[in-house]
Protein backbone atom coordinates (compact mmCIF):
# COMPACT_ATOMS: atom_id res chain seq x y z
CA UNK A 1 0.00 0.00 0.00
CA UNK A 2 1.18 3.49 -0.84
CA UNK A 3 0.01 6.95 0.04
CA UNK A 4 -0.05 9.25 -3.02
CA UNK A 5 -0.07 13.04 -2.68
CA UNK A 6 -1.02 15.32 -5.58
CA UNK A 7 1.48 17.87 -4.30
CA UNK A 8 1.12 20.69 -6.85
CA UNK A 9 -1.44 22.60 -4.76
CA UNK A 10 -1.51 20.71 -1.47
CA UNK A 11 -1.48 23.04 1.56
CA UNK A 12 1.64 22.94 3.74
CA UNK A 13 -0.46 21.85 6.75
CA UNK A 14 -1.68 18.80 4.83
CA UNK A 15 1.87 17.83 3.90
CA UNK A 16 2.95 18.08 7.54
CA UNK A 17 0.10 15.82 8.64
CA UNK A 18 0.97 13.35 5.89
CA UNK A 19 4.66 13.38 6.86
CA UNK A 20 3.85 12.62 10.50
CA UNK A 21 1.48 9.77 9.55
CA UNK A 22 3.92 8.29 7.03
CA UNK A 23 6.78 8.34 9.53
CA UNK A 24 4.64 6.92 12.35
CA UNK A 25 3.35 4.06 10.17
CA UNK A 26 6.51 3.58 8.05
CA UNK A 27 4.22 3.99 5.07
CA UNK A 28 5.56 4.43 1.54
CA UNK A 29 4.46 7.94 0.62
CA UNK A 30 5.00 9.61 -2.74
CA UNK A 31 4.50 13.32 -3.42
CA UNK A 32 4.03 14.02 -7.12
CA UNK A 33 4.36 17.54 -8.56
CA UNK A 34 5.62 19.42 -11.58
CA UNK A 35 7.93 21.42 -9.35
CA UNK A 36 10.50 20.60 -6.68
CA UNK A 37 8.88 19.39 -3.45
CA UNK A 38 10.68 19.30 -0.11
CA UNK A 39 10.52 16.05 1.83
CA UNK A 40 11.73 15.61 5.40
CA UNK A 41 15.35 14.54 5.77
CA UNK A 42 15.86 11.11 7.25
CA UNK A 43 12.46 9.79 6.19
CA UNK A 44 13.21 6.80 3.98
CA UNK A 45 9.53 6.05 3.39
CA UNK A 46 8.76 9.53 1.96
CA UNK A 47 9.80 10.40 -1.58
CA UNK A 48 9.00 12.97 -4.24
CA UNK A 49 8.57 12.60 -7.98
CA UNK A 50 8.96 15.63 -10.19
CA UNK A 51 7.12 15.30 -13.48
CA UNK A 52 7.44 17.50 -16.55
CA UNK A 53 5.41 20.69 -16.43
CA UNK A 54 2.05 20.86 -18.09
CA UNK A 55 -1.59 20.45 -17.26
CA UNK A 56 -2.50 17.24 -15.45
CA UNK A 57 0.91 15.58 -15.87
CA UNK A 58 1.16 14.86 -12.13
CA UNK A 59 -2.43 13.60 -12.15
CA UNK A 60 -1.73 11.21 -15.01
CA UNK A 61 1.37 9.91 -13.23
CA UNK A 62 -0.56 9.19 -10.03
CA UNK A 63 -3.41 7.60 -11.98
CA UNK A 64 -0.98 5.30 -13.81
CA UNK A 65 0.97 4.28 -10.71
CA UNK A 66 -1.71 3.96 -8.00
CA UNK A 67 -3.17 0.55 -7.32
CA UNK A 68 -6.27 -0.78 -5.60
CA UNK A 69 -5.85 -0.49 -1.84
CA UNK A 70 -3.68 2.64 -2.02
CA UNK A 71 -4.72 5.97 -0.50
CA UNK A 72 -4.47 9.28 -2.36
CA UNK A 73 -4.82 12.93 -1.38
CA UNK A 74 -6.00 15.32 -4.08
CA UNK A 75 -8.39 18.20 -4.63
CA UNK A 76 -8.56 17.37 -8.34
CA UNK A 77 -11.98 15.83 -8.92
CA UNK A 78 -11.25 14.22 -12.33
CA UNK A 79 -8.20 12.52 -10.80
CA UNK A 80 -10.30 11.45 -7.81
CA UNK A 81 -12.90 9.94 -10.14
CA UNK A 82 -10.26 7.94 -12.01
CA UNK A 83 -8.69 6.70 -8.77
CA UNK A 84 -12.01 5.75 -7.18
CA UNK A 85 -12.69 3.64 -10.27
CA UNK A 86 -9.39 1.83 -9.57
CA UNK A 87 -10.53 1.22 -5.94
CA UNK A 88 -8.08 3.72 -4.46
CA UNK A 89 -9.29 5.53 -1.34
CA UNK A 90 -9.26 9.26 -2.12
CA UNK A 91 -9.60 12.21 0.25
CA UNK A 92 -9.25 15.90 -0.40
CA UNK A 93 -7.24 18.36 1.73
CA UNK A 94 -10.43 19.43 3.54
CA UNK A 95 -11.17 15.89 4.70
CA UNK A 96 -13.91 14.92 2.23
CA UNK A 97 -13.69 11.37 0.95
CA UNK A 98 -14.50 10.71 -2.69
CA UNK A 99 -16.49 7.50 -3.13
CA UNK A 100 -18.19 5.66 -5.96
CA UNK A 101 -21.45 7.11 -4.62
CA UNK A 102 -20.43 10.80 -4.60
CA UNK A 103 -17.64 11.35 -7.10
CA UNK A 104 -19.95 11.49 -10.13
CA UNK A 105 -22.03 14.26 -8.57
CA UNK A 106 -18.93 16.20 -7.56
CA UNK A 107 -17.54 15.85 -11.07
CA UNK A 108 -20.82 17.14 -12.55
CA UNK A 109 -20.83 20.19 -10.25
CA UNK A 110 -17.17 20.86 -11.07
CA UNK A 111 -17.87 20.68 -14.80
CA UNK A 112 -20.91 22.96 -14.42
CA UNK A 113 -18.89 25.56 -12.50
CA UNK A 114 -16.07 25.36 -15.04
CA UNK A 115 -18.62 25.98 -17.80
CA UNK A 116 -19.86 29.07 -15.97
CA UNK A 117 -16.32 30.40 -15.60
CA UNK A 118 -15.66 29.74 -19.29
CA UNK A 119 -18.50 32.10 -20.29
CA UNK A 120 -17.31 34.79 -17.89
CA UNK A 121 -19.39 34.20 -14.77
CA UNK A 122 -17.39 34.89 -11.62
CA UNK A 123 -18.00 31.95 -9.34
CA UNK A 124 -15.53 32.84 -6.59
CA UNK A 125 -12.97 30.44 -5.26
CA UNK A 126 -12.77 28.10 -2.33
CA UNK A 127 -12.72 29.57 1.15
CA UNK A 128 -9.38 29.95 2.90
CA UNK A 129 -7.91 26.77 4.34
CA UNK A 130 -8.42 26.90 8.09
CA UNK A 131 -8.05 25.04 11.36
CA UNK A 132 -11.32 23.11 10.94
CA UNK A 133 -10.20 21.96 7.48
CA UNK A 134 -6.87 20.81 8.92
CA UNK A 135 -8.60 18.87 11.70
CA UNK A 136 -11.09 17.32 9.28
CA UNK A 137 -8.25 16.25 6.99
CA UNK A 138 -6.25 14.71 9.84
CA UNK A 139 -9.28 12.70 10.96
CA UNK A 140 -10.16 11.60 7.42
CA UNK A 141 -6.56 10.55 6.72
CA UNK A 142 -6.43 8.55 9.95
CA UNK A 143 -9.69 6.76 9.08
CA UNK A 144 -8.59 6.07 5.49
CA UNK A 145 -5.18 4.73 6.50
CA UNK A 146 -6.66 2.58 9.26
CA UNK A 147 -9.15 0.99 6.83
CA UNK A 148 -6.47 0.48 4.16
CA UNK A 149 -4.01 -1.09 6.58
CA UNK A 150 -6.65 -3.43 8.00
CA UNK A 151 -7.65 -4.50 4.47
CA UNK A 152 -4.09 -5.62 3.63
C-alpha positions as CSV (number, residue, x, y, z in Angstrom):
1,X,0.0,0.0,0.0
2,X,1.2,3.5,-0.8
3,X,0.0,7.0,0.0
4,X,0.0,9.3,-3.0
5,X,-0.1,13.0,-2.7
6,X,-1.0,15.3,-5.6
7,X,1.5,17.9,-4.3
8,X,1.1,20.7,-6.8
9,X,-1.4,22.6,-4.8
10,X,-1.5,20.7,-1.5
11,X,-1.5,23.0,1.6
12,X,1.6,22.9,3.7
13,X,-0.5,21.9,6.8
14,X,-1.7,18.8,4.8
15,X,1.9,17.8,3.9
16,X,2.9,18.1,7.5
17,X,0.1,15.8,8.6
18,X,1.0,13.3,5.9
19,X,4.7,13.4,6.9
20,X,3.8,12.6,10.5
21,X,1.5,9.8,9.6
22,X,3.9,8.3,7.0
23,X,6.8,8.3,9.5
24,X,4.6,6.9,12.3
25,X,3.3,4.1,10.2
26,X,6.5,3.6,8.1
27,X,4.2,4.0,5.1
28,X,5.6,4.4,1.5
29,X,4.5,7.9,0.6
30,X,5.0,9.6,-2.7
31,X,4.5,13.3,-3.4
32,X,4.0,14.0,-7.1
33,X,4.4,17.5,-8.6
34,X,5.6,19.4,-11.6
35,X,7.9,21.4,-9.4
36,X,10.5,20.6,-6.7
37,X,8.9,19.4,-3.5
38,X,10.7,19.3,-0.1
39,X,10.5,16.1,1.8
40,X,11.7,15.6,5.4
41,X,15.3,14.5,5.8
42,X,15.9,11.1,7.3
43,X,12.5,9.8,6.2
44,X,13.2,6.8,4.0
45,X,9.5,6.1,3.4
46,X,8.8,9.5,2.0
47,X,9.8,10.4,-1.6
48,X,9.0,13.0,-4.2
49,X,8.6,12.6,-8.0
50,X,9.0,15.6,-10.2
51,X,7.1,15.3,-13.5
52,X,7.4,17.5,-16.5
53,X,5.4,20.7,-16.4
54,X,2.0,20.9,-18.1
55,X,-1.6,20.4,-17.3
56,X,-2.5,17.2,-15.4
57,X,0.9,15.6,-15.9
58,X,1.2,14.9,-12.1
59,X,-2.4,13.6,-12.2
60,X,-1.7,11.2,-15.0
61,X,1.4,9.9,-13.2
62,X,-0.6,9.2,-10.0
63,X,-3.4,7.6,-12.0
64,X,-1.0,5.3,-13.8
65,X,1.0,4.3,-10.7
66,X,-1.7,4.0,-8.0
67,X,-3.2,0.5,-7.3
68,X,-6.3,-0.8,-5.6
69,X,-5.9,-0.5,-1.8
70,X,-3.7,2.6,-2.0
71,X,-4.7,6.0,-0.5
72,X,-4.5,9.3,-2.4
73,X,-4.8,12.9,-1.4
74,X,-6.0,15.3,-4.1
75,X,-8.4,18.2,-4.6
76,X,-8.6,17.4,-8.3
77,X,-12.0,15.8,-8.9
78,X,-11.3,14.2,-12.3
79,X,-8.2,12.5,-10.8
80,X,-10.3,11.4,-7.8
81,X,-12.9,9.9,-10.1
82,X,-10.3,7.9,-12.0
83,X,-8.7,6.7,-8.8
84,X,-12.0,5.7,-7.2
85,X,-12.7,3.6,-10.3
86,X,-9.4,1.8,-9.6
87,X,-10.5,1.2,-5.9
88,X,-8.1,3.7,-4.5
89,X,-9.3,5.5,-1.3
90,X,-9.3,9.3,-2.1
91,X,-9.6,12.2,0.3
92,X,-9.2,15.9,-0.4
93,X,-7.2,18.4,1.7
94,X,-10.4,19.4,3.5
95,X,-11.2,15.9,4.7
96,X,-13.9,14.9,2.2
97,X,-13.7,11.4,0.9
98,X,-14.5,10.7,-2.7
99,X,-16.5,7.5,-3.1
100,X,-18.2,5.7,-6.0
101,X,-21.4,7.1,-4.6
102,X,-20.4,10.8,-4.6
103,X,-17.6,11.4,-7.1
104,X,-20.0,11.5,-10.1
105,X,-22.0,14.3,-8.6
106,X,-18.9,16.2,-7.6
107,X,-17.5,15.8,-11.1
108,X,-20.8,17.1,-12.5
109,X,-20.8,20.2,-10.3
110,X,-17.2,20.9,-11.1
111,X,-17.9,20.7,-14.8
112,X,-20.9,23.0,-14.4
113,X,-18.9,25.6,-12.5
114,X,-16.1,25.4,-15.0
115,X,-18.6,26.0,-17.8
116,X,-19.9,29.1,-16.0
117,X,-16.3,30.4,-15.6
118,X,-15.7,29.7,-19.3
119,X,-18.5,32.1,-20.3
120,X,-17.3,34.8,-17.9
121,X,-19.4,34.2,-14.8
122,X,-17.4,34.9,-11.6
123,X,-18.0,31.9,-9.3
124,X,-15.5,32.8,-6.6
125,X,-13.0,30.4,-5.3
126,X,-12.8,28.1,-2.3
127,X,-12.7,29.6,1.1
128,X,-9.4,30.0,2.9
129,X,-7.9,26.8,4.3
130,X,-8.4,26.9,8.1
131,X,-8.1,25.0,11.4
132,X,-11.3,23.1,10.9
133,X,-10.2,22.0,7.5
134,X,-6.9,20.8,8.9
135,X,-8.6,18.9,11.7
136,X,-11.1,17.3,9.3
137,X,-8.2,16.2,7.0
138,X,-6.2,14.7,9.8
139,X,-9.3,12.7,11.0
140,X,-10.2,11.6,7.4
141,X,-6.6,10.6,6.7
142,X,-6.4,8.6,10.0
143,X,-9.7,6.8,9.1
144,X,-8.6,6.1,5.5
145,X,-5.2,4.7,6.5
146,X,-6.7,2.6,9.3
147,X,-9.1,1.0,6.8
148,X,-6.5,0.5,4.2
149,X,-4.0,-1.1,6.6
150,X,-6.7,-3.4,8.0
151,X,-7.6,-4.5,4.5
152,X,-4.1,-5.6,3.6
